Amino acid sequence: MGLLIYPYLILAFYLTKKSFKWARSDGKPGWHYGLPVGVLLFAVVMWDWIPTYLSHRSLCMQHGGITIHKTIDQWQAENPGIAETLIADSEAKDFREDGVRKRNLNQRFVFEFQFTRHFMGIRGESWRVRDRETGDLIVSYANYEHGLMNNFAGESTGDRNYKFWLMFGTGSCGMERTAQKNQFFEYRTQLMNLGS
């Protein structure tokens, strides 16, 4: 079904153009026939763009970006003398716990990362650093994308991947969020090397 979208779009464009000409031949403005025909034909396959765009925007605004739950100074004030004893675990391996991939940063902090699917196929990615002993979140970052995969890389998830229009307005949460991602990883590195 996926590749049939392209011939259908060509046919829809052709019929819309013909409708404009037909309206003009009847002495009416082209949009009188062309607009309803175009909206109807394109809505058959593009119906999901608006809900995808709105959900993506809502997720980005509500949950996207970096959140510093506790500064390093706050954590050190709550846990005096512990920071100096921490040793970075640069050779830590990933492990799964409660459906979340994790990696120990040192004896006290764990890095968690998780990929999720949301309404309309939007893909979410979240990273967190948590105090293993107390369970408190120290810093977290979330980003959301349209959920389209690269068909050439063998990541196809169905017909949705052929809907190129879903990419417009539903990519990453924005350049500001990309800078925040870098800020998150810098913060994570500081936490990992706290005792060094």
PyMOL commands that set and color helices and strands:
alter all, ss='L'
color gray80, all
select helices_A, chain A and resi 2-25+31-46+49-63+72-78+83-85+119-121+151-153+159-162+164-167+175-192
alter helices_A, ss='H'
color red, helices_A
select strands_A, chain A and resi 65-68+95-97+100-104+109-117+123-131+137-145
alter strands_A, ss='S'
color yellow, strands_A
deselect
rebuild
show_as cartoon
